[in-house]
Amino acid sequence: MRGQNSHFVAVPADRDPQPVREFHSFTAELERLADWLAHCRIKTVAMESTGVFWIPLYEVLEQRGFEVMLVNARDVHNVRRRKSDVMDCEWLRELHSVGLLRPSFRPAAAIVPRRSFMRQRETLVEEVAARILRRQKALTQMNVMLHVVVTDITGETGLKIVRHILAGERDPERLAAHRNYRCHASTAEIIAALTGNYRAEHLLALKQKFAAYEFLLQQIAECADQIERLLTCLAAQQPPPATPLPATRRTRAAKHQPQFDIRGPLHRLTGGVDLSQIDNIGPQAALQLIGEIGTDMARWPSAKHFTSWLALAPNNKISGGRLRPIALRPFCAAVR
């Protein structure tokens, strides 16, 4: 059992005079927990996967050689009874001893760091989108309608204009001179859009939002460096594929796509399979897919099982001979 302050652990009654013990969540206590399980001759451990409190304990047990099974708390708490931490861990041990627990998916240990970097990068990209909207709000409050005449305010024209506004330029004609020749709006339209009310409070908000935006871009680049390093290392451990890398199907990179070569290492890591050749899957989507599940598809007996795990299969219920469709369950591909 996992918890913020402590973990309750139960072993078979014949393994120790005190079969249920409580351990604090500090690292030294987790090591002591692993020592106790080893002393009790425990080989496999079942634990709930709710929250993030299980992650340090899982990593300690995995490093110590235990076979750890993560289970969904929803699947083990369907029995009506009194509830306590002690009874929960005993019930979990009993279900595990008779093979009634279904493990949640967790990729191989070599994939987990890359998955963490990918998720961190995804979080940063979402924060970048929020910063862009707040920056646009600050411009709108000054009645600088840049987003009306420029398709993307994070493009070449938008960034140059915002940087010169923050540098102290207020003349709309000089600001419009930074218009890229590919911009659809005319110079006169941009001049009209940049004629605003540059109040100090809105300029301060714009400055801070733009600084946060650039800082997030730097953090995204740091995550990309770590992902590239791990991807290259994992690919180098695989033999060269027998089939050559096919020609790319896309000439335009997706927004915020990592700038390093994705297809080459993934092609070698997957044994000569180029996932970006699949419709609607580009290099970045392929990288996210491999980053979440790895390359071992034997964890799913068939393609139908994999589709069901992705929450893409209808969750139908039959009652009285009638099919009663219900809403799809939320996708929870991997335990976070």
C-alpha positions, 0 to 999 in steps of 0.5 A: 500500500502506498501513502504520502506519509507511510506505506503499509505492507503485508506478508503471509502470516507464516513469513514473520511474527508481525506480518503487517508493518508500517514504513515511513515514506523516507528513502532510508525507510524504503530501503528498510522495507525492501530488506524486510521483504527480502528477509521474508523471502518475498519474490513478487509485490503488489501495490496500488498505483494511485497518485505518485507516491508509489513511484519511489517505492516501485523504483527501490523494489525494482532495483532490488530485484523484486517483481512488482505488480501495479494494480488499479485501486478501482479494481481492488476496492469493490468489496464492501467492508470496513476500510483502513490502511491495514485492512487494505494491504491485507486484502491486496496481499490476499488477492495477489496470493490467489492470482486475482489481480490484473497488473497495470502497464508499465514499460521497461526500465530503459524506456521510463526515463525517456517517457518522463522526459517526453511527458515533461516536454509535453507539459511545457508545450502546453504551458507555452500555449497558455503563455501565448494566449496571455501575451495576446491578451496583453496586446489586445488590452493595448488595442494592438491587434497583432493577431488580426493581421498576423496568422501566428504571433509566434512567427517571424513577423510577430516575434520581431514586432513584439521584441521591438515593442518591448525595446521601446519602439512605439511608431507603428510605421517602424514596427510594420517595417518588420513585416515578412514579405510572405505576410498576407496583410499589407503594410497599411493594415499592419500599421493600423493594427499596431496603432494602440494605447501603450499603457505601462501596466499592459507593457509590464504584463507583455514583458513578463509573459514574453520572458516566460514564453522564452524561458519555457522554450529554453526548457523545452530545448533542454528536454529535447537534448535529454530525449535525443541522448537517450534515444541515440543510446538505445538505438545504438544498442540495437543492430543495424536494420536490414531495410533502409530508411524510407523517404519522408512523407512530410516536408513540413515539421509539426509545431514545437517538434524536436529539432533533432533527427527522430526517424533515423534512431527510431527506425533502428530502435524498432528493427527497421520499421518506420512508424511515420509511414502510417497515415496521420502519424508523423515523426513526433507522434511516433516518438511519443508512441514509442516513448510511452509503450516501448517496442515490446508489443508482446505485452498485449495478446492481440491488436484488439487487446491493444485497441481496448487498452487504448480505450478505443474499443466500445465498452458495450454492456449486454443486459436482457439480450439487449446491447446497452452502449455506455461511454468510453472509459478515459484513456489511462495508457500508463501509470504516471 
